[in-house]
Amino acid sequence: MDAADTLYGVTMRADGVSKVVSQRLSGAPGGAAQPVAAVAG
């Protein structure tokens, strides 16, 4: 497995609308994860 800076995924709400989400894993002060803007679809 390789290391990554950002994790991407897709979620689906109860009404059937899917949403791409991402989470930045490095580069944040104190090592805290930072959310990346989501794209609704």
N, CA, C and O atoms as a Tripos MOL2 file, in Angstrom:
@<TRIPOS>MOLECULE
protein
  164   163    41     0     0
PROTEIN
NO_CHARGES

@<TRIPOS>ATOM
      1 N           0.8550   -1.1740    0.0000 N.3       1 MET1
      2 CA          0.0000    0.0000    0.0000 C.3       1 MET1
      3 C           0.9000    1.2360    0.0000 C.2       1 MET1
      4 O           1.9240    1.2750    0.6830 O.2       1 MET1
      5 N           0.5040    2.2350   -0.7700 N.am      2 ASP2
      6 CA          1.2450    3.4910   -0.8340 C.3       2 ASP2
      7 C           0.6090    4.5300    0.0810 C.2       2 ASP2
      8 O          -0.5630    4.4270    0.4440 O.2       2 ASP2
      9 N           1.3930    5.5200    0.4430 N.am      3 ALA3
     10 CA          0.8920    6.6390    1.2430 C.3       3 ALA3
     11 C           0.2240    7.6530    0.3270 C.2       3 ALA3
     12 O           0.6120    7.8060   -0.8310 O.2       3 ALA3
     13 N          -0.7720    8.3360    0.8450 N.am      4 ALA4
     14 CA         -1.4920    9.3420    0.0670 C.3       4 ALA4
     15 C          -1.6920   10.5910    0.9110 C.2       4 ALA4
     16 O          -1.7290   10.5250    2.1400 O.2       4 ALA4
     17 N          -1.8220   11.7330    0.2390 N.am      5 ASP5
     18 CA         -2.0750   12.9980    0.9300 C.3       5 ASP5
     19 C          -3.5660   13.2860    1.0520 C.2       5 ASP5
     20 O          -3.9790   14.0210    1.9490 O.2       5 ASP5
     21 N          -4.3780   12.7200    0.1670 N.am      6 THR6
     22 CA         -5.8180   12.9970    0.1510 C.3       6 THR6
     23 C          -6.5830   11.6950   -0.0550 C.2       6 THR6
     24 O          -6.1960   10.8520   -0.8660 O.2       6 THR6
     25 N          -7.6670   11.5450    0.6860 N.am      7 LEU7
     26 CA         -8.5460   10.3830    0.5720 C.3       7 LEU7
     27 C          -9.8450   10.8390   -0.0830 C.2       7 LEU7
     28 O         -10.4350   11.8280    0.3510 O.2       7 LEU7
     29 N         -10.3010   10.1360   -1.1240 N.am      8 TYR8
     30 CA        -11.5260   10.4900   -1.8350 C.3       8 TYR8
     31 C         -12.5460    9.3750   -1.6770 C.2       8 TYR8
     32 O         -12.1780    8.2070   -1.5480 O.2       8 TYR8
     33 N         -13.8290    9.7290   -1.6870 N.am      9 GLY9
     34 CA        -14.8850    8.7370   -1.6080 C.3       9 GLY9
     35 C         -16.1930    9.3030   -2.1400 C.2       9 GLY9
     36 O         -16.2840   10.4860   -2.4690 O.2       9 GLY9
     37 N         -17.2010    8.4470   -2.2190 N.am     10 VAL10
     38 CA        -18.5310    8.8410   -2.6830 C.3      10 VAL10
     39 C         -19.5350    8.3940   -1.6370 C.2      10 VAL10
     40 O         -19.4980    7.2520   -1.1800 O.2      10 VAL10
     41 N         -20.4270    9.2920   -1.2590 N.am     11 THR11
     42 CA        -21.5040    8.9480   -0.3350 C.3      11 THR11
     43 C         -22.8290    9.1290   -1.0490 C.2      11 THR11
     44 O         -22.9120    9.8540   -2.0410 O.2      11 THR11
     45 N         -23.8720    8.4680   -0.5460 N.am     12 MET12
     46 CA        -25.2020    8.6360   -1.1160 C.3      12 MET12
     47 C         -26.1910    8.9130    0.0080 C.2      12 MET12
     48 O         -26.2840    8.1630    0.9800 O.2      12 MET12
     49 N         -26.9200    9.9990   -0.1470 N.am     13 ARG13
     50 CA        -27.9380   10.3580    0.8380 C.3      13 ARG13
     51 C         -29.1550    9.4580    0.6620 C.2      13 ARG13
     52 O         -29.2540    8.7280   -0.3250 O.2      13 ARG13
     53 N         -30.0740    9.5090    1.6120 N.am     14 ALA14
     54 CA        -31.2820    8.6900    1.5730 C.3      14 ALA14
     55 C         -32.1390    8.9900    0.3520 C.2      14 ALA14
     56 O         -32.8540    8.1090   -0.1250 O.2      14 ALA14
     57 N         -32.0830   10.2270   -0.1690 N.am     15 ASP15
     58 CA        -32.8970   10.5880   -1.3350 C.3      15 ASP15
     59 C         -32.2360   10.1850   -2.6530 C.2      15 ASP15
     60 O         -32.7660   10.5030   -3.7180 O.2      15 ASP15
     61 N         -31.0940    9.4940   -2.6120 N.am     16 GLY16
     62 CA        -30.4520    8.9760   -3.8070 C.3      16 GLY16
     63 C         -29.4500    9.9030   -4.4630 C.2      16 GLY16
     64 O         -28.9300    9.5790   -5.5310 O.2      16 GLY16
     65 N         -29.1630   11.0440   -3.8620 N.am     17 VAL17
     66 CA        -28.1910   11.9810   -4.4230 C.3      17 VAL17
     67 C         -26.8050   11.5920   -3.9300 C.2      17 VAL17
     68 O         -26.5740   11.5110   -2.7240 O.2      17 VAL17
     69 N         -25.8780   11.3500   -4.8580 N.am     18 SER18
     70 CA        -24.5150   10.9920   -4.4730 C.3      18 SER18
     71 C         -23.6500   12.2430   -4.4000 C.2      18 SER18
     72 O         -23.9360   13.2530   -5.0420 O.2      18 SER18
     73 N         -22.5890   12.1590   -3.6070 N.am     19 LYS19
     74 CA        -21.7310   13.3050   -3.3560 C.3      19 LYS19
     75 C         -20.2900   12.8060   -3.2540 C.2      19 LYS19
     76 O         -20.0130   11.8490   -2.5300 O.2      19 LYS19
     77 N         -19.3760   13.4480   -3.9720 N.am     20 VAL20
     78 CA        -17.9570   13.1240   -3.8770 C.3      20 VAL20
     79 C         -17.3860   13.9020   -2.6980 C.2      20 VAL20
     80 O         -17.5830   15.1130   -2.5910 O.2      20 VAL20
     81 N         -16.6840   13.2070   -1.8180 N.am     21 VAL21
     82 CA        -16.0720   13.8600   -0.6560 C.3      21 VAL21
     83 C         -14.5870   13.5430   -0.6480 C.2      21 VAL21
     84 O         -14.1540   12.5360   -1.2090 O.2      21 VAL21
     85 N         -13.8140   14.4030   -0.0130 N.am     22 SER22
     86 CA        -12.3790   14.1560    0.1100 C.3      22 SER22
     87 C         -11.8810   14.7030    1.4400 C.2      22 SER22
     88 O         -12.4790   15.6030    2.0310 O.2      22 SER22
     89 N         -10.7740   14.1360    1.8920 N.am     23 GLN23
     90 CA        -10.1780   14.5310    3.1630 C.3      23 GLN23
     91 C          -8.6780   14.6150    2.9760 C.2      23 GLN23
     92 O          -8.0440   13.6200    2.6270 O.2      23 GLN23
     93 N          -8.0990   15.7860    3.2000 N.am     24 ARG24
     94 CA         -6.6490   15.9540    3.1040 C.3      24 ARG24
     95 C          -6.0290   15.4110    4.3890 C.2      24 ARG24
     96 O          -6.4650   15.7700    5.4830 O.2      24 ARG24
     97 N          -5.0210   14.5530    4.2700 N.am     25 LEU25
     98 CA         -4.4660   13.8500    5.4180 C.3      25 LEU25
     99 C          -3.1750   14.4410    5.9540 C.2      25 LEU25
    100 O          -2.8080   14.1500    7.0920 O.2      25 LEU25
    101 N          -2.4710   15.2570    5.1840 N.am     26 SER26
    102 CA         -1.2060   15.8010    5.6790 C.3      26 SER26
    103 C          -1.1220   17.2940    5.3820 C.2      26 SER26
    104 O          -1.9270   17.8420    4.6280 O.2      26 SER26
    105 N          -0.1450   17.9280    5.9820 N.am     27 GLY27
    106 CA          0.0740   19.3440    5.7530 C.3      27 GLY27
    107 C          -0.6920   20.2470    6.6980 C.2      27 GLY27
    108 O          -0.5480   21.4680    6.6320 O.2      27 GLY27
    109 N          -1.5040   19.6770    7.5770 N.am     28 ALA28
    110 CA         -2.2700   20.4800    8.5270 C.3      28 ALA28
    111 C          -1.4590   20.6730    9.8060 C.2      28 ALA28
    112 O          -0.6990   19.7850   10.1920 O.2      28 ALA28
    113 N          -1.6100   21.8160   10.4630 N.am     29 PRO29
    114 CA         -0.9040   22.0310   11.7270 C.3      29 PRO29
    115 C          -1.3000   20.9680   12.7550 C.2      29 PRO29
    116 O          -2.4870   20.7000   12.9410 O.2      29 PRO29
    117 N          -0.3330   20.3760   13.4090 N.am     30 GLY30
    118 CA         -0.6180   19.3740   14.4320 C.3      30 GLY30
    119 C          -1.0500   18.0370   13.8640 C.2      30 GLY30
    120 O          -1.4340   17.1490   14.6250 O.2      30 GLY30
    121 N          -1.0000   17.8640   12.5490 N.am     31 GLY31
    122 CA         -1.3670   16.6000   11.9340 C.3      31 GLY31
    123 C          -2.8610   16.3720   11.8120 C.2      31 GLY31
    124 O          -3.2770   15.2660   11.4650 O.2      31 GLY31
    125 N          -3.6850   17.3760   12.0860 N.am     32 ALA32
    126 CA         -5.1370   17.2230   11.9960 C.3      32 ALA32
    127 C          -5.5690   17.1330   10.5330 C.2      32 ALA32
    128 O          -4.9970   17.7990    9.6700 O.2      32 ALA32
    129 N          -6.5690   16.3160   10.2610 N.am     33 ALA33
    130 CA         -7.0980   16.1710    8.9040 C.3      33 ALA33
    131 C          -7.9040   17.4070    8.5240 C.2      33 ALA33
    132 O          -8.5920   17.9870    9.3640 O.2      33 ALA33
    133 N          -7.8190   17.8080    7.2620 N.am     34 GLN34
    134 CA         -8.5290   18.9730    6.7560 C.3      34 GLN34
    135 C          -9.4870   18.5520    5.6400 C.2      34 GLN34
    136 O          -9.0490   17.9330    4.6700 O.2      34 GLN34
    137 N         -10.7940   18.8720    5.7460 N.am     35 PRO35
    138 CA        -11.7070   18.5270    4.6640 C.3      35 PRO35
    139 C         -11.4110   19.3480    3.4230 C.2      35 PRO35
    140 O         -10.9950   20.5030    3.5150 O.2      35 PRO35
    141 N         -11.6260   18.7470    2.2660 N.am     36 VAL36
    142 CA        -11.4650   19.4030    0.9670 C.3      36 VAL36
    143 C         -12.8620   19.6390    0.4230 C.2      36 VAL36
    144 O         -13.7630   18.8400    0.6780 O.2      36 VAL36
    145 N         -13.0610   20.7110   -0.3170 N.am     37 ALA37
    146 CA        -14.3850   21.0580   -0.8440 C.3      37 ALA37
    147 C         -15.0220   19.8550   -1.5350 C.2      37 ALA37
    148 O         -14.3640   19.1650   -2.3140 O.2      37 ALA37
    149 N         -16.2930   19.6050   -1.2530 N.am     38 ALA38
    150 CA        -17.0310   18.4870   -1.8500 C.3      38 ALA38
    151 C         -17.7310   18.9430   -3.1230 C.2      38 ALA38
    152 O         -18.0820   20.1130   -3.2780 O.2      38 ALA38
    153 N         -17.9240   18.0000   -4.0210 N.am     39 VAL39
    154 CA        -18.6130   18.2760   -5.2860 C.3      39 VAL39
    155 C         -19.9310   17.5170   -5.2670 C.2      39 VAL39
    156 O         -19.9330   16.2880   -5.2020 O.2      39 VAL39
    157 N         -21.0440   18.2240   -5.3230 N.am     40 ALA40
    158 CA        -22.3630   17.5810   -5.3380 C.3      40 ALA40
    159 C         -22.7050   17.1620   -6.7550 C.2      40 ALA40
    160 O         -22.3330   17.8320   -7.7180 O.2      40 ALA40
    161 N         -23.4150   16.0510   -6.8760 N.am     41 GLY41
    162 CA        -23.7660   15.5760   -8.1980 C.3      41 GLY41
    163 C         -25.0550   15.0050   -8.2330 C.2      41 GLY41
    164 O         -25.5020   14.5530   -9.2870 O.2      41 GLY41
@<TRIPOS>BOND
     1     1     2 1
     2     2     3 1
     3     3     4 2
     4     3     5 am
     5     5     6 1
     6     6     7 1
     7     7     8 2
     8     7     9 am
     9     9    10 1
    10    10    11 1
    11    11    12 2
    12    11    13 am
    13    13    14 1
    14    14    15 1
    15    15    16 2
    16    15    17 am
    17    17    18 1
    18    18    19 1
    19    19    20 2
    20    19    21 am
    21    21    22 1
    22    22    23 1
    23    23    24 2
    24    23    25 am
    25    25    26 1
    26    26    27 1
    27    27    28 2
    28    27    29 am
    29    29    30 1
    30    30    31 1
    31    31    32 2
    32    31    33 am
    33    33    34 1
    34    34    35 1
    35    35    36 2
    36    35    37 am
    37    37    38 1
    38    38    39 1
    39    39    40 2
    40    39    41 am
    41    41    42 1
    42    42    43 1
    43    43    44 2
    44    43    45 am
    45    45    46 1
    46    46    47 1
    47    47    48 2
    48    47    49 am
    49    49    50 1
    50    50    51 1
    51    51    52 2
    52    51    53 am
    53    53    54 1
    54    54    55 1
    55    55    56 2
    56    55    57 am
    57    57    58 1
    58    58    59 1
    59    59    60 2
    60    59    61 am
    61    61    62 1
    62    62    63 1
    63    63    64 2
    64    63    65 am
    65    65    66 1
    66    66    67 1
    67    67    68 2
    68    67    69 am
    69    69    70 1
    70    70    71 1
    71    71    72 2
    72    71    73 am
    73    73    74 1
    74    74    75 1
    75    75    76 2
    76    75    77 am
    77    77    78 1
    78    78    79 1
    79    79    80 2
    80    79    81 am
    81    81    82 1
    82    82    83 1
    83    83    84 2
    84    83    85 am
    85    85    86 1
    86    86    87 1
    87    87    88 2
    88    87    89 am
    89    89    90 1
    90    90    91 1
    91    91    92 2
    92    91    93 am
    93    93    94 1
    94    94    95 1
    95    95    96 2
    96    95    97 am
    97    97    98 1
    98    98    99 1
    99    99   100 2
   100    99   101 am
   101   101   102 1
   102   102   103 1
   103   103   104 2
   104   103   105 am
   105   105   106 1
   106   106   107 1
   107   107   108 2
   108   107   109 am
   109   109   110 1
   110   110   111 1
   111   111   112 2
   112   111   113 am
   113   113   114 1
   114   114   115 1
   115   115   116 2
   116   115   117 am
   117   117   118 1
   118   118   119 1
   119   119   120 2
   120   119   121 am
   121   121   122 1
   122   122   123 1
   123   123   124 2
   124   123   125 am
   125   125   126 1
   126   126   127 1
   127   127   128 2
   128   127   129 am
   129   129   130 1
   130   130   131 1
   131   131   132 2
   132   131   133 am
   133   133   134 1
   134   134   135 1
   135   135   136 2
   136   135   137 am
   137   137   138 1
   138   138   139 1
   139   139   140 2
   140   139   141 am
   141   141   142 1
   142   142   143 1
   143   143   144 2
   144   143   145 am
   145   145   146 1
   146   146   147 1
   147   147   148 2
   148   147   149 am
   149   149   150 1
   150   150   151 1
   151   151   152 2
   152   151   153 am
   153   153   154 1
   154   154   155 1
   155   155   156 2
   156   155   157 am
   157   157   158 1
   158   158   159 1
   159   159   160 2
   160   159   161 am
   161   161   162 1
   162   162   163 1
   163   163   164 2
@<TRIPOS>SUBSTRUCTURE
     1 MET1         2 RESIDUE 1 A MET
     2 ASP2         6 RESIDUE 1 A ASP
     3 ALA3        10 RESIDUE 1 A ALA
     4 ALA4        14 RESIDUE 1 A ALA
     5 ASP5        18 RESIDUE 1 A ASP
     6 THR6        22 RESIDUE 1 A THR
     7 LEU7        26 RESIDUE 1 A LEU
     8 TYR8        30 RESIDUE 1 A TYR
     9 GLY9        34 RESIDUE 1 A GLY
    10 VAL10       38 RESIDUE 1 A VAL
    11 THR11       42 RESIDUE 1 A THR
    12 MET12       46 RESIDUE 1 A MET
    13 ARG13       50 RESIDUE 1 A ARG
    14 ALA14       54 RESIDUE 1 A ALA
    15 ASP15       58 RESIDUE 1 A ASP
    16 GLY16       62 RESIDUE 1 A GLY
    17 VAL17       66 RESIDUE 1 A VAL
    18 SER18       70 RESIDUE 1 A SER
    19 LYS19       74 RESIDUE 1 A LYS
    20 VAL20       78 RESIDUE 1 A VAL
    21 VAL21       82 RESIDUE 1 A VAL
    22 SER22       86 RESIDUE 1 A SER
    23 GLN23       90 RESIDUE 1 A GLN
    24 ARG24       94 RESIDUE 1 A ARG
    25 LEU25       98 RESIDUE 1 A LEU
    26 SER26      102 RESIDUE 1 A SER
    27 GLY27      106 RESIDUE 1 A GLY
    28 ALA28      110 RESIDUE 1 A ALA
    29 PRO29      114 RESIDUE 1 A PRO
    30 GLY30      118 RESIDUE 1 A GLY
    31 GLY31      122 RESIDUE 1 A GLY
    32 ALA32      126 RESIDUE 1 A ALA
    33 ALA33      130 RESIDUE 1 A ALA
    34 GLN34      134 RESIDUE 1 A GLN
    35 PRO35      138 RESIDUE 1 A PRO
    36 VAL36      142 RESIDUE 1 A VAL
    37 ALA37      146 RESIDUE 1 A ALA
    38 ALA38      150 RESIDUE 1 A ALA
    39 VAL39      154 RESIDUE 1 A VAL
    40 ALA40      158 RESIDUE 1 A ALA
    41 GLY41      162 RESIDUE 1 A GLY
